[in-house]
Amino acid sequence: MFFDNDIISFQIFDVLYMNQKNTKSINRDRDYDALSFRLKADTIIDFEDKSVPFFDNCIGYFPSQVNYTRTAKKDKMIVVDFKAFNYHSSEIEKFVPENPEKYRSLFEQLYDCWSKKGTAYKYKSSAILNTIFAEIYRDNKKSDSNKSKIASSIRHIERNYLKADFSLDCAIEKSYVSPTYFRRLFKEEFGVPPKQYIIEKRMSYAAELIMTDYYSLQEVASLCGYSDYKHFSAEFKKTHGVSPSKYSKR
């Protein structure tokens, strides 16, 4: 994943401040990458068969040549257009930092430096973006030795848990350990069994989708990997304490 890279070689093209409301745009055939920090947002990014919500404080990576549709009730953000020379992906990625103020400050510094275009501003801007990349890598770094044993399984889970055909057994096989040993290592790292972790991730994403008021509840269930709405509704109520329909009326 982009946010797991310990070094990114890049060239900045532009740094933009955007503040839009009730907008829908289609982005096609961009020949540059983009990194965004959402200051205030209620945004849905649709690409391929996926829908990714972006809210306040989300950081997004948008690779070149990846087409997507952006639908937003509000979208206030700072965007860095750049070219990454040593990384490319076909996936739009999202990172929600635990300390968003740190990133807000860095992105605002970057925009201020670039827009003023003072002496050596490109070098200074590149230094700030390098700092952003370093902080993202530090916050994403997986240093625990146990987790490294099941890292392949973790990556598979994170990339596929929303798919209807997702299989935990298939994920476990990626690390070449027994299911019992995997579950023990997983619980030591995350504090919960893998099945509970996946359900909680799905239900968290479901709650985000419901609050956008953009999808029907049946569509939310499908986007979260459930073909059976009753099963989805039961899992949602168990996690959030209310049914999806009641949650949508909050």
ZAVOTI-209076 format. One line per 5 residues: number of its first residue (from 1); for each residue x, z, y of C-alpha. Coordinates in pm, 1 decimal, always signed. Layout:
N
NUM) X Z Y | ...
This chain:
250
1) +0.0 +0.0 +0.0 | +107.2 -65.7 +358.1 | +89.3 +301.5 +454.7 | +321.1 +399.7 +166.4 | +612.2 +180.5 +281.1
6) +922.8 +368.5 +391.8 | +1041.4 +82.3 +615.5 | +859.4 -205.5 +783.0 | +1050.2 -489.3 +947.9 | +836.7 -631.3 +1228.1
11) +801.4 -810.1 +1559.5 | +533.8 -704.0 +1810.4 | +326.8 -981.7 +1966.2 | +81.8 -781.1 +2175.6 | -76.7 -438.5 +2228.6
16) -441.7 -439.9 +2333.8 | -704.2 -192.6 +2446.0 | -1058.2 -285.3 +2340.7 | -1392.0 -123.8 +2420.1 | -1690.8 -310.7 +2276.9
21) -2051.9 -227.1 +2194.2 | -2311.8 -391.8 +1971.3 | -2078.1 -667.9 +1865.9 | -2026.2 -885.2 +1561.4 | -1717.7 -1102.2 +1523.1
26) -1571.0 -1316.9 +1248.5 | -1193.9 -1319.4 +1216.3 | -1042.0 -1610.6 +1027.4 | -697.0 -1749.4 +956.1 | -501.9 -1507.2 +1174.6
31) -128.6 -1572.6 +1138.6 | -32.0 -1218.3 +1238.7 | -92.0 -863.2 +1117.4 | -274.3 -593.4 +1312.9 | -264.6 -214.5 +1323.8
36) -549.2 -33.4 +1499.6 | -632.3 +320.6 +1601.5 | -1003.5 +383.1 +1657.8 | -1060.4 +609.6 +1958.1 | -1440.7 +591.9 +1930.2
41) -1597.6 +378.3 +1663.9 | -1898.1 +311.6 +1447.3 | -1774.0 -3.3 +1279.3 | -1813.9 -186.3 +949.8 | -1546.2 -425.3 +824.4
46) -1667.6 -668.3 +557.1 | -1413.0 -869.8 +357.7 | -1442.0 -1034.1 +18.5 | -1697.2 -813.4 -163.2 | -1606.1 -491.7 +17.1
51) -1739.5 -301.1 +316.3 | -1513.9 -47.8 +485.5 | -1646.0 +187.1 +757.5 | -1418.2 +271.8 +1049.9 | -1500.6 +575.5 +1260.3
56) -1322.6 +791.6 +1518.5 | -950.8 +844.1 +1445.8 | -925.7 +587.4 +1165.5 | -607.8 +380.6 +1146.7 | -648.7 +34.7 +998.8
61) -405.7 -226.7 +869.9 | -531.8 -586.3 +881.2 | -299.3 -834.1 +705.9 | -251.7 -1189.1 +825.1 | -462.7 -1458.5 +659.0
66) -728.1 -1207.9 +547.4 | -1070.1 -1309.2 +677.1 | -1322.3 -1043.4 +769.7 | -1634.9 -971.8 +971.1 | -1643.1 -680.1 +1215.6
71) -1981.9 -532.4 +1304.4 | -1982.5 -245.9 +1551.9 | -2228.2 -34.5 +1745.1 | -1923.6 +88.9 +1934.7 | -1558.7 +3.9 +1891.0
76) -1305.0 +157.1 +2128.5 | -953.3 +112.4 +1998.6 | -589.9 +31.7 +2059.3 | -466.6 -265.5 +1854.5 | -110.7 -374.7 +1783.3
81) -67.1 -741.5 +1688.7 | +259.0 -787.3 +1501.6 | +429.5 -973.5 +1221.5 | +552.1 -777.7 +919.1 | +843.3 -960.7 +756.4
86) +884.6 -753.3 +441.3 | +526.0 -675.9 +341.7 | +203.3 -864.2 +287.5 | -126.8 -772.5 +127.1 | -464.6 -929.1 +61.3
91) -636.5 -595.6 +127.1 | -751.6 -434.8 +451.4 | -639.1 -72.3 +436.8 | -763.6 +245.9 +608.0 | -584.4 +572.9 +675.1
96) -758.8 +882.4 +814.0 | -490.1 +1122.3 +943.1 | -523.0 +1498.5 +919.8 | -370.5 +1526.9 +1267.5 | -530.0 +1241.1 +1464.7
101) -414.9 +1369.4 +1805.1 | -55.0 +1294.8 +1709.2 | -143.2 +932.7 +1643.5 | -374.1 +904.2 +1942.9 | -85.6 +1011.3 +2167.1
106) +158.2 +766.1 +2005.8 | -80.7 +471.2 +2028.9 | -157.8 +553.8 +2392.0 | +216.9 +574.4 +2467.0 | +264.7 +237.7 +2298.5
111) -14.3 +73.6 +2496.9 | +111.9 +225.0 +2824.1 | +467.4 +107.7 +2759.6 | +362.6 -245.1 +2661.7 | +110.5 -296.1 +2941.8
116) +349.6 -181.5 +3218.4 | +616.1 -422.9 +3095.6 | +903.6 -225.9 +3240.6 | +1271.8 -281.1 +3169.1 | +1335.7 -327.0 +2795.7
121) +967.2 -259.0 +2722.0 | +976.9 -458.0 +2399.0 | +1257.3 -241.6 +2261.2 | +1081.8 +76.2 +2372.8 | +750.0 -40.3 +2229.7
126) +915.5 -125.6 +1899.1 | +1068.5 +222.9 +1890.8 | +725.6 +382.3 +1938.4 | +572.0 +164.5 +1666.3 | +859.1 +261.0 +1436.1
131) +773.2 +624.0 +1505.5 | +409.2 +555.5 +1417.1 | +515.8 +394.7 +1089.0 | +747.3 +687.6 +1015.2 | +472.2 +944.0 +1075.5
136) +226.9 +750.7 +860.6 | +481.3 +728.5 +579.9 | +559.8 +1100.7 +608.6 | +190.7 +1190.5 +595.4 | +136.5 +964.4 +294.5
141) +454.8 +1049.4 +107.2 | +392.1 +1176.7 -241.7 | +679.1 +1415.7 -310.1 | +536.4 +1621.5 -595.3 | +728.0 +1550.4 -917.3
146) +419.3 +1589.1 -1138.3 | +227.1 +1335.4 -937.4 | +509.1 +1085.3 -973.0 | +443.3 +1087.5 -1347.4 | +89.9 +961.0 -1292.0
151) +147.6 +762.7 -971.5 | +39.9 +433.2 -1130.4 | -289.4 +588.1 -1237.2 | -346.2 +737.0 -891.3 | -290.7 +398.8 -726.8
156) -533.2 +237.2 -971.4 | -797.5 +501.0 -898.9 | -760.6 +471.5 -520.1 | -789.8 +93.3 -530.7 | -1074.6 +64.5 -781.4
161) -1293.6 +377.6 -778.8 | -1571.8 +201.8 -585.7 | -1607.7 -78.6 -839.6 | -1904.6 -70.9 -1077.2 | -1679.2 -146.4 -1375.9
166) -1424.7 +123.7 -1289.3 | -1291.4 +302.4 -1598.4 | -1104.5 +632.4 -1584.8 | -961.6 +563.4 -1930.5 | -816.7 +238.1 -1799.6
171) -662.5 +425.4 -1506.0 | -505.5 +684.8 -1737.1 | -343.8 +411.3 -1946.3 | -145.5 +296.6 -1640.5 | +78.7 +605.6 -1664.2
176) +138.1 +599.2 -2041.9 | +45.7 +964.7 -2090.5 | -222.3 +1126.3 -2303.7 | -564.9 +1184.6 -2143.5 | -525.6 +1560.5 -2186.2
181) -182.8 +1565.2 -2019.5 | -306.7 +1335.6 -1742.3 | -602.7 +1560.5 -1662.6 | -376.0 +1865.0 -1647.2 | -129.4 +1696.1 -1409.8
186) -412.8 +1556.8 -1200.4 | -580.8 +1894.9 -1159.8 | -249.0 +2058.0 -1069.2 | -206.0 +1800.2 -790.8 | -560.0 +1765.0 -656.3
191) -720.6 +2094.0 -755.4 | -1013.3 +1929.3 -935.3 | -1055.3 +1721.6 -1255.0 | -1022.2 +1343.6 -1206.7 | -1390.4 +1273.0 -1275.1
196) -1498.6 +1523.0 -1007.7 | -1242.9 +1379.0 -765.3 | -1382.2 +1027.8 -811.3 | -1741.6 +1143.3 -766.9 | -1652.2 +1333.0 -449.2
201) -1468.1 +1028.6 -310.3 | -1766.1 +806.3 -386.7 | -2012.8 +1050.9 -233.9 | -1799.6 +1092.8 +78.9 | -1795.1 +715.6 +121.5
206) -2169.5 +701.0 +54.2 | -2234.3 +955.0 +330.4 | -2028.5 +745.6 +574.1 | -2226.2 +432.4 +485.9 | -2560.8 +610.2 +515.9
211) -2476.3 +742.7 +862.3 | -2406.9 +390.4 +989.6 | -2777.8 +313.2 +933.8 | -2661.1 -37.1 +841.3 | -2736.4 -50.2 +467.2
216) -3036.7 +32.6 +253.6 | -2989.3 +326.4 +16.7 | -2988.5 +89.1 -279.9 | -2711.1 -111.9 -113.8 | -2514.0 +207.6 -50.7
221) -2541.1 +295.6 -419.7 | -2412.4 -48.2 -518.4 | -2124.2 -36.2 -268.8 | -2021.2 +298.5 -418.1 | -2008.4 +163.3 -772.8
226) -2352.8 +264.8 -902.5 | -2588.2 +14.8 -1065.3 | -2840.4 +293.5 -1138.1 | -2987.3 +431.8 -814.6 | -3129.1 +741.7 -985.3
231) -2784.0 +832.3 -1113.6 | -2637.6 +777.0 -767.9 | -2910.0 +988.0 -604.2 | -2855.1 +1273.5 -849.3 | -2477.8 +1273.7 -788.7
236) -2531.1 +1258.9 -412.9 | -2771.2 +1554.2 -413.1 | -2536.3 +1754.2 -633.4 | -2251.4 +1689.8 -385.9 | -2430.1 +1711.1 -49.8
241) -2722.3 +1939.1 -132.2 | -2988.1 +1687.9 -26.5 | -3105.5 +1350.4 -149.6 | -2971.6 +1030.6 +13.8 | -3306.6 +970.5 +184.6
246) -3307.4 +1317.0 +341.1 | -2943.4 +1283.9 +441.0 | -3022.3 +960.7 +624.9 | -3277.8 +1143.0 +842.8 | -3030.7 +1401.3 +976.1
